């Protein structure tokens, strides 16, 4: 297969990089005129590539889970910290930038779909495929917009400035109907495998449909779409969980949709974003919390660590745990990419001592390991590991959860869950219960630990309605034995940093203030 990393080099139609205040205006200054462009097949390919090029870097990718219970932004002066604490309002620039980002994808897709037919001499199979890719990327943007803001304007054609000022919010059910229809029809026009890796496939379209329908609570549709992916026979779990987030796993059939990256061409800085302070000082942005680390079960018993029968030993808190913990989080004793063991304990004398006042030292006692490749150690701002938006494990989890919610619990449900837990470098005990309540709890925990820091947790919390129980109170970190009082254990707590989730308003973000200012027909979400 061709390596799709190269196709970003040719992204000449970057239709969404302007700073236009009205993102629904379809005549930005950075757009090539149709009289000069839209002449050849090559133009169509460049324009389609330009939509892909909008997909975000490590800031957007890794930040979403840090707005939940599993991550914490170290720099408390940043706008992201306001979002994590839920002290934001409609003027917060993170809230505004996410709106702009997803509408940029939608706008670029609309522009492509409205103009590609201007090319008279073009292979019709190619035209149909590129249209389908654009429609899937547009649907992807609306899935995220609905989950972030609720009802939003559904814009599927170009609009001028005056039309943009009169748009109103489309009911969520209509947007979900549109997304389902678009992804179904697009899947029919897409191949199961693309010649250029990274392009949207039929499996990716159906996998996103399964996700969207799960989010919408349309469990039968979600289950059907997930099953369709499973029946393609194209995708399979990668043997190694660890490799999935490193260069070794980039070509795995498990990865269904990923942001294609390449050192020196389209890099990201995930290594620096997660790095231990002792490796690169004043770089780390996001760290794990106790809520995430505690979620990993005991390997031998398959029980939660707070179960008296689990075998958990607080003197050795990281022993015999779900191996996905070791592939996701740096815990004390782990070897860092420089060959030295991580030691965050007070008085350790290392650059990671949690009592150090430097602002980028972990305050919880842990750092994230996912996507931190040793190959990027020499240049942590120039990483080329692809960032995954959809993988087959999520499809299996969607199939299982939808089936559980429907009460259709047959052996295939347990098979889906146990396939994930049975990876060679995970090998967790098999699930045998068929009790709906127990399975609901199990699949929710599986989503948390399997998909950690891949951008799913915020939407899961919202659709499950558990925000007030999870994104609330102080941030907590590791528990360690006091050096001055042997036998006494101390749990790290950021007592001055409090998350304030309000169930009456925080299940949605506000419509950005600047959008309300531009369009008086838009209404604000409750509580803002």
N, C-alpha and C positions, 0 to 999 in steps of 0.2 A: 504493500500500500504506500501511497505517497504520504509524506509527513505533512500534515496540514499546518504545522507551525509556520511554514514558509508563506502561507497565503495571506498572512497579516501584513507582510512586507508591502503588498500591493494594494493596501486599503487606501485608495485615493479619495473615496467619497465619505469623509468623516462628517456626516450630516448633523452631528449632535454636539459638537464641541464649542459652539458659540455661546456667548453669555447672554443671549436674548432673554429678556424677562418673561416674554410670552412664549412658552414652550409649545403651545398648540398652533402658533403662527407658522405656516408652511412656506414662507419665503425668507429664510434666514440668509445672511450675507455669505455664508460659507458653502452654499449649494451651487453646483455647476448648472448652468442653464441647459434646458432640454434641447435647445438648438445646437449646442456644442457637444452634448453628450448623448447617451442612449442611441448610439448608432450601430454598435457591434456586439457580438456575444461577449467579447472581452469587457466591454462597458458593463454589461449585466453582471458578470462575475465580480468585477471590482465593486460594484454597488452593493451586491449581496454580502461580500466580504466586509464592507464597511459597517453593516449592521452588527456582525459578530464582534467587530473591533470595539464596540461600545461597552461590552461586558466588563465589569469592574475589576479592580486589582485587590490586593490583600486588605485594604482598608474596609471596603464594602463587604468583601467575602467573610472576613473574620469578625467583623464588628457585630453582626446581627445576633450571634449567640452571646456576645458580651453584654447585650441589653437584657439578658435573662438572669437566671439563678446560677448558671454554670460558669460565667466569666466576670471579670472585673477590670475596668479601665484604670490603669495606675494613675494617669495624669488627671487629677480632679478638676483642673481648670478648663478642660476641653469640653466642647459642646456634647461630645459623646457621653461624658460623665453625667450630664443633665438627663440624657435619655435613659441611661442605666438606672439612675435614681428615681426617674419619673417625676422630676421637678421641672420638666420642659414646658414650654408653651408653643404657640403657633409660629413664633418668630425664630425658633431654634433652627440653625442652618443644616443640621443633619436631617431634620424633618423635611426641610425644603429641598435638600439635595437628592433625597431618595425619590421624591415626587418628580423632580426634573430628570433624574436618571432613567426611570422607567418610561416616562413619556418620551424621552429621547429615543429609546428603542422603538416605541410604537410609531413615532413620527417618521423615523428612518424606514421602518417597514412599510408604512403607508406610502411614502414617497416612492419606494421601489415598486410596490404593487401597482401604483397609478401610472408609472412611466415605462416599465419594462416592455409593455406591448408596443411601444413606439419603435422598437427594433424590429424591422421587417424581415431581415434575413437572419434567422436564428433557429437552431434545432429545437423543435417543439418539446421534446423530452427534457432538454436542459431548462427551457423556459418554465415548464410545469414544475420541475424539481426545485428550482430557485424560488419560485413563488411559494411553494409549500414551506420551504425553509423560512422565508420571511414571515409567513403566517404563524408558524410555530413560535418564532422569536417574539412576535407581537403578542401572542397568547401568553407566553411566559411573562411578559411585562404586566399584563392585566391580572394574572394570578397574584403577583406580588402587590400590585396596587390595591386590589380588593382586600387582601389580608392586612395591609398596613393602614388603609384609610377608610375601608368600607365602600359604600357607593361612590364611584368616581365617574367623570364623564367618559363614556365609551366612544372614542373617536377612531373611525376606521377609514376616513378619507382626509384629504387636505382641507384645511379651513383657513380663511383669511382672518385678519385681525379682528374685524367686527364680528364675524361668526364666532371666533374664539371667546369674545366677551359675552356671548349670550348662551354658552353651553351650560347645561345643568347636569346634576349628578344622576347617573343611570342606576336603577335598582340593582342590587347584588344578584338577584336571581337572573336578570337579563344578561348580566356580564358572564355569569357561570354558564348560561345557555350558549352564549356566543363562544366562549372558550372551548366548551365541549364539542360544539359543532365544528369549529375551526380545526381543532386537533384531530378529530376523527377524519375529516375530509383530507387534511394535509397528510396524514399517515398513509392514506391510499395512494398518494402521489410521490411518496418517498421510498427509496430502497432500504432494505434491512441493514445493508452495509454500504458505506460510501467509499469511493476510491480515495478521496482525501479525508484522512482521519480528522475528526473534530466537527465535521458538518452534521447537521441534524439528520437523523435517520427515522424510519417508521417506528422503531422501538422507542426512540427518544420522545417522539410525538405522543405515542400511547402511554409512555411512562409519565409524561407531564400531565396527560389527561387523568391518569389514575391519581396523581397527586392533587390536582385541582378538585376532582370529585370527592376525594377524602376530605379536603379542606371545607368543601361545601356541605359536607354531611350527606352526600348522595352515595351511600355505601354500595348499593348494587352496581351503579355505574363505575365506581372506583374498583370494585372487585373484578368486574368484567374487563376493564381496561388493563389492569395488572395481569390478569390471566392471559390476555392476548399477548402481552410482552413475553410471559413465561412460555407460551406456546410457539413463539417465533423460533426457538431453538438456537438463537444467535448469542444470547447473553448468558453468562455464568459467573458465579462468584470466583474471585481470585483466591488462590490458596493462601496467600499471605496478606493479612490485614495491614501489616507494617509497610509492605511494598507498595500498596495502593497510593500512598501519599509521598512517594519518592519516585525518582526517575525509573526505577526498575519496574514499576507497575503502570506506567503511562499508556501502554498499548494493551492493557487488559480488556477482555470483553466485558468485564463488569462495568467499566466506565462508559456511560451512555451519552453524556453531554458534559463537556468540560471547556473551560476557558483555556485556549491554547496559548502557551507561554514559550518563550525561547530566550535564553541568555543573550544579552547584548542587542536583542531585537524587540522582543515584547516581554521584558522581565517583570517580576514583582519583587517585593521585599519581605516575604513572609518570614524568612529566617530572622531578619532584624526585628520584625514585628513581635515575634515570640521569644527572642534570644535571651539567654541568661545574662544578667548584668556583668558577671565575671568574664564573659566572652567579649561582649561589646557594650561598653557603658553608655547609659542614657539613650537606649534604643527601645527596650521592651515597652510595649503598649498595653497588652492584655494578658492576664494571668488566670489560672483556674481557681475555683472556689471549692469549699468543703462540700457543697451540694453535689457537684459533679464527682469528685473523688469518692465520696461516700456511696455513690450510686453503683459503683462496680461491685458485683457480688463476690463471694468467696468461691474459688474455683473448685475445691474438693467437694463442698456441700451444695453449691449453687444457691446458698441462702444469703440474705442481706446481712451486712455486718452488725446490725443492731439486733439480730436474732440470737438469743443465747445459745442456740444449737449450731451456729454458723461456724464456730472455730476461730473467730476473729480474735487476734491478740493485739491489744493496743500498744504493747511494747514493741511489736513488729507489725505495724499497721499495713505495710505493703506486701507482706508475705502471703502467698497463696490466693492472690486476687485474680479476677477476670483479666487475662493477658492484654485485653484492649486498653486497660489502664496504663500499662507500661509502654504502649505504642502511641498513647495520646498525651501523657503527662510526664514531665521530668519530676521524679520524686527523689528524696534524699538518698544518696548512694549511687544513683544513676551516673554513668559516664557521659560527660558532655562531649561535644565534637572535638574539643582540644585534648581529650584523653584524661581529664581530671574529673574526680567525683563531685557531684553537686552536694553542697552542704549549706543549707539555709538557716541552720540553728543559730540562736543567739550566742554570740561569743565565738563563732567558728573562725573568725578572722579572714573569711573569704569575701569576695565581692558580692556575694549573694546573701550575706547575713541579714536577716529580716529587720534587725535593729539599726542598720545603716540608714542614714537620713537621705541618701541620694534618691531622687524621685523615681528612677526607673528600676529600682530593686523590687523584687516581688514582695508584697506585703502579706501574702497568704502562705508562702513557703514553697510554692510550686511554680513551674513554668510549663507552657505548652510544648509538646514534642511533635505533634502532627504537622507535616509539611516542613519540618526543620531537617533538611537533608545535609549530611556531612559534606556532600559535594559542594555545598554553597558556603562552607565555612570561610573560605578565603575572600568571598565577596558577598556578604549577606544582603546586599541591596540589589543583587543581580541574580535572581533565582529564576529557574526555568521550569520547575515542576508545574504541571497543569493543575488548575484549580477546578475541582469537580462540582458540577451543579446537579448531576443526576447519576446515580449508579444503581446497579441491579439489586443490591441489598435493600435499597429503599423500596423498590417495587415489591419485593417479597414481604417487607414489613407492611406495606399498604395492603397487599392481598390478605395478610393475616389479620390486620386490624379491621378492615372492612368486613371480613367474614365473621369476626368475633362480634362486631356491633350488630350484624344481621342475625346473629344466633346460628349461623351456618358453620358449626365447628365440626369439621371432619378431619381425617388424617392429613389431608393436604395442608391444613393450617399449621399443625404441629411440624410437618415436614418443612414448611417455609421458614419457620422460626429456628428449627434445629439445624437447618442448612447453614444459616448465618452463624449460629453459635458453634458449629462444628468445623469451622475453618481449621486448617492444620496448625496455625499458630495461635488459635483461640481455644478450641476444644473444651468448651464449657459443657456441663452436664445437660443431657437432653431434657426437654420439657415433656411431661407426660400428662399433666392435668388437662381436663376438658371443661373445667368450670369456667363459665364466662367471666365472672368477676375476677378470678385469679388470673386468667389470661389477659384481661384488659390491663391489669396492673403490670403483668410481665411484658406485654408488647410496648407499653409506654416507657418502661425502664429500658427495654432494648433500643428503642428509638433514641433515647437520651445518650446511651453509652456508645452505640454503634455509629451514630451520626454526629457525635460531638464536634463542635466548631465547624460544621458544614452548612450552617445557616438555617436550620430547621426548628430549633427549640422555641423561638419566639412565637411562631405560628402554631406550634403544637400547644403551647401554653394557652394561647388565645382560644383555639377551637375546643380545648378541653375545659375551659373556664376555671383554670386553677391559678390564675395570676396572683390573687390575694393570698394564696398559701405558699407561693414559691418566690415571687419577686417582692419580698417585703422584709424589712428589718435590716440588721447589720450584715456586712459581709464577713464570713468566717473562713479560716484557713486551717492549717495543719494542727494536729495535737502532738505535743512532745513532752517528754519527761523533764521536769525541772532539774537543772544541774545543781542548784543550791538546795533543793528539797527532794532527794531521791524518793521515788514512789508517788510523787505528786505530778499530775499531768495538766498541762496548760494548753488550752485551745486558743489559737490566734483569733482575735476579733477586732475589726476596724470599728471601734465604738463610735467614732465621729462621722461615720459614713453610713447613712441610712437610706434604704430604698423605700419609696412611699407609694406603692401601687394602690390606686383607688379604683375599685371595681366599677364605679359609676362612670368612669371616663377613660380608663387606660387600656381597655381592650381594643381601642383604635387610637391611632395618632391623629392629631388635628390636621385639618386642611391647612397648608401653609398660608401664613398671613399675606404674603405677596400675591398668592393666587386669588385670595378673597378680594384683595385691593384692586386687582386687574379685572375681575369678573364678579360683579355684584349679584349675579344669579346663583353663585355657589353658596351653599349653606355650610355652617360649621358643625362639627361633631359635638355631641353632648359633653358638657363640662368644660369646654374651651370657649 
